[in-house]
């Protein structure tokens, strides 16, 4: 086919326009990408500045905490200080862990420091670390402002005072956990210095020549089990709420029977009590060196009738454990003496219970709803459900489960294995032994016992 000159010129013009348009488009795209990359670089720089600011703030506190650890390392060169600290484990009836609240120790209103070898040594200021790193009162102010405590997982449990020849002084900050919050397998670690308690000069021991830097070690659970270790930081040491059996109407009831109860033994006129004397934590809920704090709730249902005769189900949430301390040395083998009474009077109309286990987590919030079953057996109104809600901050759910009353009683009566073994207890008839099945919810093992009183 023969093209005319005018046609060819027109085609060439179209090609030139397309090439010009394509180059313009590439130029615009390049400019946009450049702007985008510049914005991303600026954002990265801004983020890095923010991260550096946070890091700077964090390390200022951590740097001071590290120096404070060195100061206490020098204090603990004295046997009297070590003896005083280990004695705190004997005073601690909840598990035997040595721990000391330094803020309380140096509280002027409590006037405790004059009785303390640890406080007096710091107060006198005759320490090489203090001559190098500041005045005594400045460090006392730091302790009080940051609520500093000393904890020592495994120290009192695994070592005797006379056998402790070396001591690792370590420190912990909450920021050390942040990179590992989503890692369920991270067990925690902290930096520290190992000190020979038979040598007087602290700095000669931990200084590495020729650059005059300090030798550091890494402490964790396995390390502290075989190396005496203390850790300084702002740790949780909450007051624990304990609940005990209220026996204000004991004259109305017969002495309790500890024999395993069957569902057929229950009547509307009996006082039926559910207990769980001990529990076992099989895994630490937080990384080294933190103590575990456990929560437990039990929910029961009941039914009342409105004036029009309609049943009105209701629920009751009882707090059984409120930050119950479980020390790291008690995990995973120890059975913890707990709150024996879960329900002081399990209502005849209550068909099951909801059991909820949780643990302390400053970075979490626990909120959920559930149901428990209730009925009025006298009026044959069954299948009633009562809703409940738990909304708690600083807590993380471990596990929740409903237990049918009759199934629970039959499991106990027949010692029906739930797959986790048994706990035995003596009964009140000829000192007989009965084996109670162990239940497992999350990382908690526990068992139930029951008593029943007849109304006189």
C-alpha positions as CSV (number, residue, x, y, z in Angstrom):
1,X,0.0,0.0,0.0
2,X,1.4,3.4,-1.0
3,X,1.0,6.3,1.6
4,X,0.9,9.8,0.4
5,X,3.3,12.4,1.8
6,X,0.5,14.1,3.7
7,X,-0.5,10.9,5.3
8,X,3.0,10.0,6.3
9,X,3.5,13.4,7.8
10,X,0.4,13.0,9.8
11,X,1.6,9.7,11.1
12,X,4.9,11.1,12.0
13,X,3.2,13.9,13.9
14,X,1.1,11.5,15.9
15,X,4.3,9.4,16.8
16,X,6.1,12.6,17.9
17,X,3.2,13.7,20.1
18,X,2.9,10.2,21.7
19,X,6.7,10.1,22.4
20,X,6.5,13.7,23.9
21,X,3.4,12.7,26.0
22,X,5.2,9.5,27.2
23,X,8.3,11.5,28.2
24,X,6.1,14.0,30.0
25,X,4.3,11.2,31.8
26,X,7.6,9.6,32.9
27,X,8.9,13.0,34.1
28,X,5.7,13.5,36.2
29,X,5.9,10.0,37.6
30,X,9.6,10.5,38.5
31,X,8.8,13.8,40.2
32,X,5.9,12.2,42.2
33,X,8.1,9.3,43.2
34,X,10.8,11.7,44.3
35,X,8.3,13.7,46.4
36,X,7.0,10.4,47.9
37,X,10.5,9.1,48.7
38,X,11.4,12.5,50.2
39,X,8.3,12.4,52.4
40,X,9.1,8.8,53.5
41,X,12.7,9.8,54.3
42,X,11.5,12.8,56.3
43,X,9.0,10.5,58.1
44,X,11.8,8.0,58.7
45,X,14.0,10.8,60.1
46,X,11.2,12.1,62.2
47,X,10.5,8.6,63.6
48,X,14.2,8.0,64.3
49,X,14.3,11.3,66.2
50,X,11.3,10.2,68.2
51,X,12.8,6.8,68.8
52,X,16.1,8.4,69.8
53,X,14.3,10.7,72.3
54,X,12.5,7.8,73.9
55,X,15.8,5.8,73.9
56,X,17.6,8.7,75.5
57,X,15.0,9.1,78.2
58,X,15.0,5.4,78.8
59,X,18.7,5.1,79.1
60,X,19.0,8.0,81.5
61,X,16.8,6.1,84.0
62,X,18.5,2.8,83.2
63,X,22.0,4.3,83.5
64,X,21.2,5.6,87.0
65,X,19.6,2.2,87.9
66,X,22.8,0.5,86.7
67,X,24.9,2.8,88.9
68,X,22.5,2.2,91.8
69,X,23.0,-1.6,91.3
70,X,26.8,-1.0,91.6
71,X,26.3,0.9,94.8
72,X,24.2,-2.0,96.3
73,X,26.8,-4.4,95.0
74,X,29.3,-2.6,97.2
75,X,26.9,-2.5,100.1
76,X,26.4,-6.3,99.8
77,X,30.1,-6.9,100.2
78,X,29.2,-6.7,103.9
79,X,27.8,-10.0,105.3
80,X,25.5,-8.0,107.6
81,X,23.7,-6.5,104.6
82,X,23.4,-9.9,102.9
83,X,22.1,-11.5,106.1
84,X,19.5,-8.7,106.5
85,X,18.3,-9.1,102.9
86,X,18.0,-12.9,103.1
87,X,16.0,-12.5,106.4
88,X,13.2,-10.9,104.3
89,X,12.5,-14.3,102.8
90,X,11.9,-15.7,106.3
91,X,9.5,-12.9,107.0
92,X,7.7,-13.5,103.7
93,X,5.1,-16.1,104.4
94,X,3.8,-16.2,100.8
95,X,6.6,-18.2,99.3
96,X,10.1,-17.5,100.6
97,X,11.4,-15.1,98.0
98,X,13.9,-12.5,99.3
99,X,12.7,-9.0,98.4
100,X,13.0,-5.5,99.8
101,X,11.1,-2.3,99.2
102,X,13.8,0.4,99.2
103,X,11.3,3.2,99.0
104,X,9.7,2.1,102.3
105,X,13.1,1.4,103.8
106,X,14.1,5.0,103.2
107,X,10.7,6.6,104.1
108,X,11.4,9.1,106.8
109,X,7.9,8.7,108.2
110,X,8.3,5.0,108.7
111,X,11.7,5.5,110.4
112,X,13.0,2.1,109.4
113,X,16.5,3.0,108.2
114,X,18.0,3.3,111.7
115,X,17.3,-0.4,112.2
116,X,18.8,-1.5,108.9
117,X,22.4,-2.3,108.1
118,X,21.7,-1.8,104.4
119,X,20.2,1.7,105.0
120,X,22.9,2.7,107.5
121,X,25.7,1.7,105.1
122,X,24.2,3.9,102.3
123,X,23.4,6.7,104.7
124,X,27.0,7.0,106.0
125,X,28.3,7.5,102.4
126,X,31.6,5.7,103.0
127,X,31.5,3.9,99.7
128,X,33.8,4.2,96.7
129,X,30.8,4.1,94.4
130,X,29.3,7.1,96.1
131,X,32.5,9.1,95.9
132,X,32.5,8.5,92.2
133,X,28.8,8.8,91.4
134,X,27.2,11.4,93.6
135,X,25.7,12.1,97.0
136,X,23.8,9.7,99.2
137,X,20.7,11.9,99.4
138,X,20.5,12.2,95.6
139,X,20.4,8.4,95.4
140,X,17.8,8.2,98.1
141,X,15.7,10.7,96.2
142,X,16.1,8.6,93.0
143,X,15.0,5.5,95.0
144,X,11.9,7.2,96.3
145,X,10.9,8.9,93.1
146,X,11.1,5.7,91.1
147,X,9.8,3.3,93.8
148,X,12.9,1.0,93.5
149,X,12.8,-2.4,95.0
150,X,15.2,-5.4,95.2
151,X,14.0,-8.9,94.3
152,X,16.0,-12.1,94.2
153,X,14.3,-15.1,92.6
154,X,15.9,-18.3,93.8
155,X,18.4,-16.7,96.2
156,X,16.9,-17.7,99.5
157,X,15.3,-20.8,98.1
158,X,18.5,-22.2,96.5
159,X,21.4,-20.9,98.6
160,X,22.5,-20.6,102.2
161,X,24.1,-17.4,103.5
162,X,27.4,-19.1,104.4
163,X,27.7,-20.7,100.9
164,X,27.3,-17.4,98.9
165,X,30.8,-16.4,97.7
166,X,29.7,-14.5,94.6
167,X,26.7,-12.3,94.0
168,X,25.4,-11.0,90.7
169,X,23.8,-7.5,90.9
170,X,21.4,-6.9,88.0
171,X,18.8,-4.3,87.0
172,X,15.5,-4.4,85.1
173,X,13.4,-1.8,83.3
174,X,10.0,-2.3,81.7
175,X,11.4,-1.2,78.4
176,X,13.5,-4.3,78.3
177,X,10.3,-6.3,77.7
178,X,8.8,-4.1,74.9
179,X,10.6,-5.7,72.0
180,X,9.3,-9.2,73.1
181,X,5.7,-8.4,74.1
182,X,4.3,-10.5,71.2
183,X,6.8,-13.4,71.7
184,X,5.2,-16.0,73.9
185,X,8.5,-17.9,74.1
186,X,10.6,-15.1,75.5
187,X,11.5,-15.8,79.1
188,X,13.3,-12.6,80.0
189,X,16.9,-11.5,80.7
190,X,18.7,-8.7,82.4
191,X,22.3,-7.3,82.4
192,X,24.3,-7.4,85.6
193,X,27.8,-7.6,87.3
194,X,29.1,-10.6,89.1
195,X,30.9,-9.7,92.3
196,X,33.3,-11.8,94.4
197,X,32.2,-11.3,98.0
198,X,35.6,-12.3,99.3
199,X,37.3,-9.3,97.7
200,X,37.0,-5.8,99.0
201,X,37.6,-3.7,95.9
202,X,34.4,-3.8,93.8
203,X,35.9,-1.9,90.8
204,X,39.0,-4.0,90.6
205,X,36.8,-7.1,90.1
206,X,34.5,-5.8,87.4
207,X,36.9,-3.6,85.4
208,X,38.3,-4.9,82.2
209,X,41.7,-3.4,81.3
210,X,42.9,-1.5,79.4
211,X,39.8,0.4,78.3
212,X,38.4,0.6,81.9
213,X,35.0,-0.7,80.9
214,X,32.9,-3.0,83.2
215,X,32.4,-6.8,82.6
216,X,28.7,-7.6,82.3
217,X,26.9,-10.8,82.5
218,X,23.3,-11.8,81.4
219,X,21.0,-13.0,84.1
220,X,17.9,-15.1,83.6
221,X,16.0,-17.9,85.3
222,X,18.6,-20.6,84.5
223,X,21.5,-18.4,85.4
224,X,20.0,-17.3,88.8
225,X,19.2,-20.9,89.8
226,X,22.9,-21.6,90.0
227,X,24.3,-18.1,90.5
228,X,23.1,-16.0,93.5
229,X,21.5,-12.9,91.9
230,X,19.6,-9.8,93.0
231,X,17.8,-7.5,90.7
232,X,16.9,-3.8,91.2
233,X,13.9,-2.1,89.5
234,X,10.4,-0.8,89.8
235,X,8.6,-4.1,90.5
236,X,5.0,-4.8,91.3
237,X,4.5,-5.6,95.0
238,X,0.7,-5.2,95.4
239,X,-1.3,-5.8,98.5
240,X,-3.2,-9.0,98.2
241,X,-6.9,-9.3,99.1
242,X,-7.5,-12.5,101.0
243,X,-11.0,-13.9,101.6
244,X,-11.9,-16.3,104.4
245,X,-14.9,-18.4,105.2
246,X,-17.6,-16.4,107.1
247,X,-19.0,-18.6,109.8
248,X,-21.4,-16.1,111.4
249,X,-24.3,-18.6,111.4
250,X,-22.4,-21.7,112.4
251,X,-24.8,-22.5,115.2
252,X,-27.5,-23.1,112.6
253,X,-25.6,-25.9,110.9
254,X,-24.3,-29.3,111.7
255,X,-20.6,-30.0,111.5
256,X,-19.4,-30.3,107.9
257,X,-19.1,-33.7,106.2
258,X,-15.9,-34.0,104.1
259,X,-17.0,-37.2,102.5
260,X,-17.3,-36.9,98.7
261,X,-20.8,-35.6,97.9
262,X,-23.0,-36.8,95.1
263,X,-25.6,-34.7,93.3
264,X,-28.4,-36.7,95.0
265,X,-27.1,-35.5,98.4
266,X,-28.0,-31.9,97.6
267,X,-31.2,-30.4,99.0
268,X,-32.7,-26.9,99.2
269,X,-32.0,-26.9,103.0
270,X,-28.3,-27.8,102.9
271,X,-25.3,-25.5,103.0
272,X,-23.1,-26.7,100.2
273,X,-19.5,-25.3,100.1
274,X,-17.0,-25.6,97.2
275,X,-13.4,-25.4,98.0
276,X,-10.1,-25.4,96.1
277,X,-7.3,-25.6,98.7
278,X,-4.3,-25.4,96.3
279,X,-3.3,-24.6,92.8
280,X,-0.3,-25.0,90.6
281,X,1.1,-22.6,88.0
282,X,2.9,-24.6,85.3
283,X,4.6,-21.7,83.5
284,X,5.6,-18.1,84.4
285,X,3.2,-15.5,83.1
286,X,6.0,-12.8,82.8
287,X,9.6,-12.7,81.8
288,X,12.5,-12.8,84.2
289,X,12.8,-11.5,86.9
290,X,9.2,-10.5,87.5
291,X,6.9,-12.2,90.0
292,X,3.7,-13.8,88.7
293,X,0.4,-12.3,89.9
294,X,-2.7,-14.4,89.4
295,X,-6.4,-13.6,89.4
296,X,-9.4,-15.9,89.8
297,X,-13.1,-15.2,89.5
298,X,-16.0,-17.6,90.1
299,X,-19.5,-16.8,88.8
300,X,-22.6,-18.4,90.1
301,X,-26.3,-18.0,89.1
302,X,-29.5,-17.8,91.0
303,X,-33.2,-17.3,90.2
304,X,-35.9,-15.2,91.7
305,X,-39.5,-14.6,90.7
306,X,-41.0,-11.2,89.8
307,X,-44.4,-10.2,91.1
308,X,-46.0,-11.4,87.8
309,X,-44.5,-14.9,88.4
310,X,-41.8,-14.7,85.7
311,X,-38.4,-16.1,86.7
312,X,-35.6,-13.6,86.9
313,X,-32.1,-15.2,86.6
314,X,-29.2,-13.3,88.1
315,X,-25.4,-13.9,88.4
316,X,-22.8,-13.1,91.1
317,X,-19.1,-12.6,90.4
318,X,-16.8,-13.4,93.2
319,X,-13.1,-12.4,93.3
320,X,-11.2,-15.3,94.6
321,X,-7.6,-14.2,94.0
322,X,-6.6,-10.6,93.5
323,X,-3.0,-10.4,92.4
324,X,-2.1,-13.6,94.2
325,X,1.7,-13.8,94.2
326,X,3.4,-16.9,92.8
327,X,7.2,-16.7,92.9
328,X,9.3,-17.9,90.0
329,X,10.9,-20.6,92.2
330,X,7.4,-22.0,92.8
331,X,7.0,-22.6,89.0
332,X,6.3,-25.3,87.8
333,X,6.3,-27.7,90.6
334,X,4.9,-26.1,93.8
335,X,1.3,-26.4,94.9
336,X,0.3,-23.0,96.2
337,X,-1.8,-22.7,99.3
338,X,-4.7,-20.6,98.2
339,X,-8.1,-19.4,99.1
340,X,-9.8,-22.6,100.2
341,X,-13.4,-21.3,99.7
342,X,-14.6,-20.7,96.2
343,X,-18.3,-20.7,97.1
344,X,-19.4,-20.5,100.7
345,X,-23.0,-21.4,99.8
346,X,-23.5,-22.9,96.3
347,X,-27.2,-22.2,95.8
348,X,-29.5,-25.1,95.2
349,X,-30.8,-23.4,92.0
350,X,-27.4,-22.8,90.6
351,X,-26.6,-25.5,88.0
352,X,-23.1,-24.6,87.1
353,X,-20.3,-22.2,87.7
354,X,-17.9,-20.2,85.5
355,X,-14.3,-20.3,86.5
356,X,-12.0,-17.6,85.1
357,X,-8.2,-17.4,85.5
358,X,-6.2,-14.3,84.6
359,X,-2.8,-12.8,85.3
360,X,-1.3,-9.3,85.7
361,X,-0.3,-7.6,82.5
362,X,0.2,-3.8,82.6
363,X,-0.1,-3.6,78.8
364,X,-3.4,-5.5,78.4
365,X,-7.1,-5.1,79.1
366,X,-9.5,-8.0,79.7
367,X,-13.2,-7.7,78.8
368,X,-15.7,-10.4,77.9
369,X,-19.2,-11.6,78.7
370,X,-20.5,-15.1,79.5
371,X,-23.4,-17.1,80.9
372,X,-24.1,-19.4,83.8
373,X,-27.1,-21.8,84.0
374,X,-29.7,-21.6,86.8
375,X,-33.1,-23.0,87.5
376,X,-35.8,-23.4,90.1
377,X,-36.1,-27.1,90.7
378,X,-39.1,-26.7,93.0
379,X,-41.0,-25.0,90.2
380,X,-39.5,-27.1,87.4
381,X,-38.3,-24.0,85.6
382,X,-35.0,-25.0,83.9
383,X,-32.8,-23.7,81.1
384,X,-32.5,-20.2,82.5
385,X,-29.3,-18.4,81.7
386,X,-27.8,-15.5,83.7
387,X,-25.3,-13.2,81.9
388,X,-22.2,-11.8,83.5
389,X,-19.4,-9.4,82.4
390,X,-15.8,-9.0,83.5
391,X,-14.1,-5.7,82.5
392,X,-10.7,-5.3,84.0
393,X,-7.5,-3.3,83.1
394,X,-3.9,-4.5,83.6
395,X,-5.0,-8.1,83.3
396,X,-4.8,-10.8,80.6
397,X,-7.2,-13.8,80.3
398,X,-5.5,-17.1,80.8
399,X,-8.6,-19.4,80.6
400,X,-12.3,-19.6,81.4
401,X,-14.6,-22.6,81.6
402,X,-18.0,-23.6,82.9
403,X,-18.3,-26.6,85.3
404,X,-21.6,-28.4,85.7
405,X,-22.4,-29.0,89.4
406,X,-23.5,-32.6,89.2
407,X,-20.7,-33.6,86.8
408,X,-18.1,-32.0,89.1
409,X,-19.5,-33.9,92.1
410,X,-19.6,-37.2,90.3
411,X,-16.0,-36.8,89.1
412,X,-14.9,-36.2,92.7
413,X,-17.0,-39.1,94.1
414,X,-15.6,-41.6,91.6
415,X,-12.1,-40.1,91.4
416,X,-12.6,-39.8,87.6
417,X,-9.3,-38.8,86.0
418,X,-9.5,-35.6,84.0
419,X,-6.1,-36.3,82.3
420,X,-3.9,-34.5,84.9
421,X,-3.6,-36.9,87.8
422,X,-4.9,-36.7,91.3
423,X,-4.4,-34.9,94.6
424,X,-5.1,-36.9,97.8
425,X,-6.6,-35.5,101.0
426,X,-7.6,-37.2,104.2
427,X,-11.3,-37.4,105.0
428,X,-12.9,-37.2,108.4
429,X,-14.0,-40.8,108.5
430,X,-11.3,-43.0,110.1
431,X,-8.7,-40.8,108.5
432,X,-9.4,-42.3,105.1
433,X,-7.7,-41.0,102.0
434,X,-9.6,-39.8,98.9
435,X,-8.1,-39.0,95.5
436,X,-9.5,-35.8,93.9
437,X,-9.1,-35.3,90.1
438,X,-6.9,-32.4,89.0
439,X,-8.3,-30.0,86.4
440,X,-6.2,-27.9,84.1
441,X,-7.1,-24.5,82.7
442,X,-4.4,-22.7,80.6
443,X,-1.3,-22.8,82.8
444,X,-3.2,-23.5,86.0
445,X,-3.8,-26.8,87.6
446,X,-6.3,-27.1,90.6
447,X,-8.8,-29.4,92.2
448,X,-12.1,-29.2,94.0
449,X,-13.2,-30.4,97.4
450,X,-16.7,-30.1,98.9
451,X,-18.4,-30.0,102.3
452,X,-22.0,-30.0,103.2
453,X,-23.8,-28.8,106.3
454,X,-27.3,-29.9,107.3
455,X,-29.6,-27.3,108.9
456,X,-30.3,-28.2,112.5
